[in-house]
Each structure stands twice: as structure tokens, then as C-alpha cells.
Amino acid sequence: MSKISFPNSNNTNITMSAVINYPDDFDETQTYPAIVVSHPGGGVKEQTAGTYAKKLAEQGFVTIAYDASYQGESGGEPRQLENPQIRTEDVSAVIDYLTTLPYVDNDRIGGMGICAGAGYTANAAINDRRIKAVGTVSMVNIGQMFRNGWDNDIKDVDAIAAVQGGSDARTSDAGGNDIATIPLAPLREEDAPNEELRQAWEYYHTPRAQYPTAPGFATARSLSQIIPYDAFHKAEAFFTQPLQIVVGSNAGSKWMSDDLLVRAASKDKQMHVVEGANHMDMYDGVEEIAEAVSVLGPFFQKHLLAGDAGDSVAA
């Protein structure tokens, strides 16, 4: 494992911070398949993304977990910007970097993400044909979540006020005021509307998994980009790569995984349900992660290690 940094190819003024993991018996004179692992909204590479990246490296892959632009130890101002288009492009920027490494096989690159990072990975796969296989854990389509609610019980039109809030925040920011922010997970335990989201507070704001570079909020201006965003836009036509979804049976977010499973054009798409697990259990639950990796490892081995990478288009 090595901590690295490199210029973001989409904006060379931003330096990306990442951790790269190598398989056992790594030989830099050989070439290996690689997997890009994207963290949740509000997360950083030292949390769940780094855990999954390390465990997938043990399955024979070069893996890279990175901090999104404007977040963690990566550069960019304003801090904590959560712009979905930029986060999607970050996935491709990391792939750009991987293609410069002589030990990475450019034809065997996969993408994997957790929560919003999984949604961004799905969107990147729609846009970037270099991604040959996609794995998701506790996937969130951040646009759906912010406009339709955690339980999918809000109409799109009722989110217009949130778009207005993002627009107003931009005006306030431009006027030189303190950057307006919004929580990406409850900032206080008493703000959590249910046990699952109480665990999100616990994950980010207690010793369970808190990290200094993960404050748990985003710029309020981000709402203007988040609300209209659909991570699965045109998946019916362009998401042709093999897809492995992993989700907890008790996850309030499961409906978003269900949505991609239906919409993706791929004919090689499966969902593995971890019985009894909720959204947050898949972040750091020892048994839950072990089960997820027991599915994702063979999936990526089939499509990247075994040379079975490529499109799998539904008829």
C-alpha cells in the first residue's frame, strides 16, 4: 500500500490524494487488472472505501481509493463541494492516472463504490467505456435521494425549494459571506429521523469511523447540481458492462439499487442481498463486508482477471 498524489486531468490545479494497494507477490514488471473505489458522499479514502480497496487487492487486483476533488486530502476550493458531475469525472480522472502506470492493464479496469460513490461509479461507467465491470455496495443515486427522500416518498416537484436554496447559497457565497453548508448525514444524533440514519451520524461523528478530513457536510450550493442529477441517466442505452450490486435487505436505500438493476442495459447484472443488513452495516460490519467481498471478488475475477471483460448488452 502506498499513499500517492497526482494532478486531476480534468482540472490540473487540483491535486488528487489517493491510496494504492497491490496484490500479493506484486511484480511491477508485470501487468494487473485494476479497480477504482469511490467513497460515499461525505466520506474519505481512509474509511469504508479504503477497507474495500484493501480487501479487493487481496483478490489479485491493483486497487485505488481516492479523495474526491474538494474533499479529504485532495485539493480544490471551496472545500466540501459535492458536485455530482465533478465527482463522476473524478472516477475517469483516476482512470486516466491508472493508464499511465506500466503495471496496470488498461483493458482490465473496473469500478466499485459505496453509497453515493457507487452511484457516481455507475454514472462514470455510462460515460467511460474503459470501465469494464462495475460493483456497488449500498448504492445511492444522490440526486434521487435528495429530491425523493431516503424512503422515496417525496415528489420531484416538491424538491424545487431545495434547488432554490442551492441557488440562494451561491448568491450568498459570491457576496463574500461564510460558505453555506448542508449536512450529508445527521450532524447530531438527535437530528437522525430513524435508526439507520442515526448509525450514519455514529459512523461519521464518533470513534466508530470518524476521520479529521471527513466533516460530514457539503456546500449548500451543491444542491443546485445534486437535485436535478440522475446517476443512472441513459443507463437503459449505455450501461452495458457487467454489474454486481450488493445491498442489505434492511437498507432504506435499497430502492435505488433496485432501480439501476432494472434500468441498466447490461444482460449480465445481478443483485446480492445481505440478509439482515442495513445501509450502514455494509460500511464497516465485519461479517457484512466479508460477505460483500465474497461476491465482488469472484465477480471482478471473472470479468477482469479471467479476461472476460467487455460489453454485455441486453437484447
C-alpha positions as CSV (number, residue, x, y, z in Angstrom):
1,M,0.0,0.0,0.0
2,S,1.3,3.5,-0.9
3,K,-0.1,6.9,-0.4
4,I,0.1,8.9,-3.7
5,S,-0.9,12.2,-5.3
6,F,-1.3,13.2,-8.9
7,P,-2.9,16.1,-10.9
8,N,-6.5,15.8,-11.7
9,S,-6.6,15.5,-15.5
10,N,-10.0,17.4,-15.6
11,N,-8.5,20.3,-13.6
12,T,-4.7,20.2,-13.2
13,N,-4.9,22.9,-10.5
14,I,-6.4,20.2,-8.2
15,T,-4.1,17.5,-6.8
16,M,-5.8,14.2,-6.0
17,S,-4.8,12.3,-2.9
18,A,-5.2,8.5,-3.0
19,V,-4.0,5.2,-1.6
20,I,-3.0,2.5,-4.0
21,N,-3.0,-1.2,-3.0
22,Y,-1.1,-4.0,-4.6
23,P,-1.9,-7.8,-4.8
24,D,0.3,-10.3,-3.0
25,D,3.6,-11.0,-4.8
26,F,3.2,-7.8,-6.8
27,D,5.8,-7.5,-9.5
28,E,6.0,-4.1,-11.2
29,T,7.3,-5.7,-14.4
30,Q,4.0,-7.5,-14.8
31,T,0.6,-6.1,-15.7
32,Y,-2.5,-6.3,-13.4
33,P,-6.2,-5.5,-13.6
34,A,-7.2,-2.5,-11.5
35,I,-10.3,-1.3,-9.6
36,V,-11.1,2.3,-8.7
37,V,-13.0,2.5,-5.4
38,S,-15.1,5.6,-4.8
39,H,-16.1,6.8,-1.3
40,P,-19.6,7.8,0.0
41,G,-20.8,11.4,0.0
42,G,-19.1,13.0,3.0
43,G,-16.6,10.1,3.3
44,V,-12.8,9.8,2.6
45,K,-10.4,7.2,1.4
46,E,-9.4,6.2,5.0
47,Q,-12.9,4.9,5.8
48,T,-15.0,2.3,4.0
49,A,-13.6,2.9,0.5
50,G,-10.1,2.1,1.8
51,T,-11.4,-1.0,3.5
52,Y,-12.9,-2.4,0.3
53,A,-9.9,-1.4,-1.8
54,K,-7.6,-3.2,0.5
55,K,-9.7,-6.4,0.6
56,L,-10.1,-6.4,-3.2
57,A,-6.3,-6.1,-3.6
58,E,-6.1,-9.3,-1.7
59,Q,-8.1,-10.9,-4.6
60,G,-5.4,-10.1,-7.1
61,F,-6.1,-6.5,-8.2
62,V,-4.3,-3.2,-8.1
63,T,-6.8,-1.0,-6.3
64,I,-7.0,2.7,-5.7
65,A,-9.2,4.6,-3.1
66,Y,-9.1,8.3,-3.5
67,D,-10.4,11.5,-2.0
68,A,-12.9,13.4,-4.3
69,S,-11.9,16.8,-5.6
70,Y,-12.6,19.5,-3.0
71,Q,-12.7,16.9,-0.2
72,G,-10.4,15.0,2.1
73,E,-6.7,15.5,1.3
74,S,-7.4,16.3,-2.4
75,G,-7.2,19.9,-3.5
76,G,-9.9,22.4,-4.6
77,E,-11.9,25.3,-3.3
78,P,-14.5,25.7,-1.9
79,R,-13.9,22.8,0.5
80,Q,-16.6,20.1,0.7
81,L,-18.1,20.9,-2.7
82,E,-20.2,17.9,-3.7
83,N,-20.8,18.4,-7.4
84,P,-22.1,15.2,-8.9
85,Q,-20.7,15.9,-12.4
86,I,-17.3,16.6,-10.9
87,R,-17.4,13.5,-8.7
88,T,-18.3,11.4,-11.7
89,E,-15.5,12.9,-13.7
90,D,-13.1,12.2,-10.8
91,V,-13.6,8.5,-11.4
92,S,-12.4,9.0,-15.0
93,A,-9.6,11.2,-13.8
94,V,-8.3,8.4,-11.6
95,I,-8.6,6.0,-14.5
96,D,-6.5,8.5,-16.6
97,Y,-3.9,8.2,-13.9
98,L,-4.0,4.4,-13.8
99,T,-3.4,4.2,-17.5
100,T,-0.1,5.9,-17.0
101,L,1.1,3.1,-14.7
102,P,3.1,0.5,-16.7
103,Y,1.8,-2.3,-14.4
104,V,-1.9,-1.6,-15.0
105,D,-3.6,-3.4,-17.9
106,N,-5.7,-0.6,-19.5
107,D,-8.1,-3.1,-20.9
108,R,-8.9,-4.6,-17.5
109,I,-10.1,-1.7,-15.3
110,G,-13.2,-1.9,-13.1
111,G,-15.1,0.5,-10.9
112,M,-16.6,0.0,-7.4
113,G,-18.2,2.4,-5.0
114,I,-20.1,2.7,-1.8
115,C,-23.3,4.8,-1.3
116,A,-23.1,7.9,-3.4
117,G,-19.7,6.7,-4.6
118,A,-21.4,3.7,-6.1
119,G,-23.9,6.0,-7.9
120,Y,-21.0,8.1,-9.3
121,T,-19.3,4.9,-10.4
122,A,-22.4,3.8,-12.3
123,N,-22.6,7.2,-14.0
124,A,-18.9,7.0,-14.9
125,A,-19.5,3.6,-16.5
126,I,-22.2,5.0,-18.6
127,N,-19.8,7.8,-19.8
128,D,-16.5,6.0,-19.8
129,R,-16.1,2.8,-21.9
130,R,-12.7,2.0,-20.2
131,I,-14.7,0.7,-17.1
132,K,-15.2,-3.0,-17.9
133,A,-17.1,-4.1,-14.9
134,V,-19.0,-2.4,-12.0
135,G,-19.6,-3.4,-8.4
136,T,-21.8,-1.4,-6.0
137,V,-22.4,-1.5,-2.2
138,S,-25.3,0.3,-0.5
139,M,-25.7,2.3,-3.7
140,V,-27.2,5.8,-3.6
141,N,-28.2,7.8,-6.6
142,I,-27.6,11.1,-4.8
143,G,-30.0,13.0,-7.0
144,Q,-32.8,10.6,-6.3
145,M,-32.1,10.7,-2.6
146,F,-32.0,14.4,-2.2
147,R,-35.1,15.0,-4.3
148,N,-37.2,12.0,-3.4
149,G,-36.0,11.3,0.2
150,W,-34.4,8.4,1.9
151,D,-37.7,6.4,1.6
152,N,-38.6,7.6,-1.9
153,D,-41.7,9.4,-0.6
154,I,-41.2,12.9,-2.0
155,K,-42.3,14.0,-5.5
156,D,-39.7,15.6,-7.7
157,V,-41.6,18.9,-7.9
158,D,-41.5,19.2,-4.1
159,A,-37.7,19.5,-4.3
160,I,-37.8,22.8,-6.1
161,A,-37.4,24.6,-2.8
162,A,-34.1,22.8,-2.3
163,V,-32.9,23.9,-5.8
164,Q,-33.8,27.4,-4.8
165,G,-31.8,27.0,-1.6
166,G,-28.8,26.0,-3.6
167,S,-29.2,29.0,-5.9
168,D,-29.5,31.3,-2.9
169,A,-26.4,29.8,-1.3
170,R,-24.4,30.6,-4.5
171,T,-25.5,34.3,-4.2
172,S,-24.5,34.3,-0.6
173,D,-21.2,32.7,-1.3
174,A,-20.5,35.2,-4.1
175,G,-21.2,38.0,-1.8
176,G,-18.3,37.1,0.4
177,N,-20.3,35.5,3.3
178,D,-19.2,32.4,5.1
179,I,-19.7,29.4,2.8
180,A,-23.2,28.0,3.4
181,T,-23.3,24.2,4.2
182,I,-25.7,21.3,4.4
183,P,-25.4,18.0,6.3
184,L,-24.7,14.9,4.2
185,A,-25.5,12.8,7.2
186,P,-27.0,13.9,10.5
187,L,-24.5,16.1,12.3
188,R,-26.1,15.4,15.7
189,E,-27.6,12.2,17.0
190,E,-30.9,13.9,17.8
191,D,-31.3,15.0,14.1
192,A,-31.5,11.4,12.8
193,P,-35.0,10.5,11.7
194,N,-34.5,6.8,12.1
195,E,-32.1,4.2,13.4
196,E,-30.4,3.6,10.1
197,L,-29.5,7.3,9.8
198,R,-28.6,7.5,13.5
199,Q,-25.9,5.0,12.5
200,A,-24.8,7.3,9.8
201,W,-24.3,10.0,12.4
202,E,-22.4,7.5,14.6
203,Y,-20.2,6.4,11.7
204,Y,-19.0,9.9,10.8
205,H,-19.1,11.6,14.2
206,T,-18.0,9.0,16.8
207,P,-14.9,6.8,17.2
208,R,-16.7,4.2,15.1
209,A,-15.2,5.6,11.9
210,Q,-14.8,9.4,12.3
211,Y,-11.8,10.9,10.5
212,P,-10.5,14.5,10.6
213,T,-10.9,15.1,6.9
214,A,-14.5,13.9,6.8
215,P,-16.6,16.6,8.5
216,G,-19.9,15.2,7.2
217,F,-21.3,18.3,5.4
218,A,-21.3,19.7,1.9
219,T,-21.5,23.2,0.5
220,A,-25.2,24.3,0.2
221,R,-24.5,25.5,-3.4
222,S,-24.1,21.8,-4.2
223,L,-27.9,21.4,-4.0
224,S,-28.3,23.1,-7.4
225,Q,-26.3,20.3,-9.0
226,I,-27.4,17.4,-6.8
227,I,-31.2,17.8,-7.1
228,P,-31.5,17.5,-10.9
229,Y,-28.8,14.9,-11.2
230,D,-29.6,11.3,-12.2
231,A,-26.6,8.9,-11.8
232,F,-28.5,6.4,-14.0
233,H,-29.2,8.8,-16.9
234,K,-29.3,6.8,-20.1
235,A,-28.4,3.5,-18.3
236,E,-31.0,1.9,-20.5
237,A,-28.8,2.5,-23.5
238,F,-25.2,2.9,-22.4
239,F,-24.7,0.8,-19.2
240,T,-23.7,-2.4,-21.0
241,Q,-20.9,-3.5,-18.7
242,P,-21.3,-6.4,-16.3
243,L,-22.9,-5.2,-13.0
244,Q,-22.8,-6.7,-9.5
245,I,-25.0,-5.0,-6.9
246,V,-24.6,-5.7,-3.2
247,V,-27.2,-4.3,-0.8
248,G,-28.6,-5.0,2.7
249,S,-32.1,-6.4,2.9
250,N,-33.0,-3.8,5.5
251,A,-31.4,-0.8,3.8
252,G,-33.7,2.1,3.3
253,S,-31.7,3.0,0.3
254,K,-32.3,-0.4,-1.4
255,W,-34.9,1.1,-3.8
256,M,-32.1,2.9,-5.7
257,S,-30.2,-0.4,-6.2
258,D,-33.4,-1.9,-7.5
259,D,-33.8,1.0,-9.9
260,L,-30.4,0.5,-11.5
261,L,-30.9,-3.3,-11.7
262,V,-34.0,-2.6,-13.9
263,R,-32.6,0.3,-15.9
264,A,-29.1,-0.9,-16.8
265,A,-28.8,-2.3,-20.4
266,S,-26.4,-5.0,-19.3
267,K,-27.6,-8.5,-19.6
268,D,-25.0,-9.6,-17.1
269,K,-26.4,-7.9,-14.0
270,Q,-27.1,-9.4,-10.6
271,M,-28.0,-8.3,-7.1
272,H,-26.8,-9.9,-3.9
273,V,-28.8,-9.2,-0.8
274,V,-27.1,-9.4,2.5
275,E,-29.9,-10.6,4.8
276,G,-30.4,-8.5,8.0
277,A,-28.0,-5.8,7.0
278,N,-28.9,-2.1,6.7
279,H,-27.2,0.6,4.7
280,M,-24.5,1.4,7.2
281,D,-23.8,-2.2,8.2
282,M,-22.2,-2.6,4.7
283,Y,-19.7,0.2,5.5
284,D,-17.8,-1.4,8.4
285,G,-19.6,-4.5,9.6
286,V,-17.0,-7.3,9.6
287,E,-19.4,-10.1,8.5
288,E,-21.2,-7.9,6.1
289,I,-18.0,-6.7,4.4
290,A,-16.8,-10.3,4.2
291,E,-20.0,-11.4,2.5
292,A,-19.8,-8.5,0.1
293,V,-16.2,-9.2,-0.9
294,S,-17.0,-12.9,-1.2
295,V,-19.4,-11.8,-4.1
296,L,-17.4,-8.9,-5.5
297,G,-14.1,-10.7,-5.6
298,P,-15.3,-13.5,-7.9
299,F,-17.3,-11.1,-10.0
300,F,-14.2,-8.9,-10.7
301,Q,-12.0,-12.0,-11.1
302,K,-14.4,-13.3,-13.8
303,H,-14.6,-10.1,-15.7
304,L,-11.1,-8.7,-15.2
305,L,-8.7,-11.4,-14.1
306,A,-10.1,-14.1,-16.4
307,G,-10.1,-11.8,-19.4
308,D,-13.9,-11.8,-19.8
309,A,-14.1,-8.0,-19.8
310,G,-16.4,-6.2,-22.2
311,D,-19.9,-5.3,-23.0
312,S,-22.9,-7.5,-22.1
313,V,-25.8,-5.8,-23.8
314,A,-29.4,-6.8,-23.2
315,A,-31.4,-7.8,-26.2
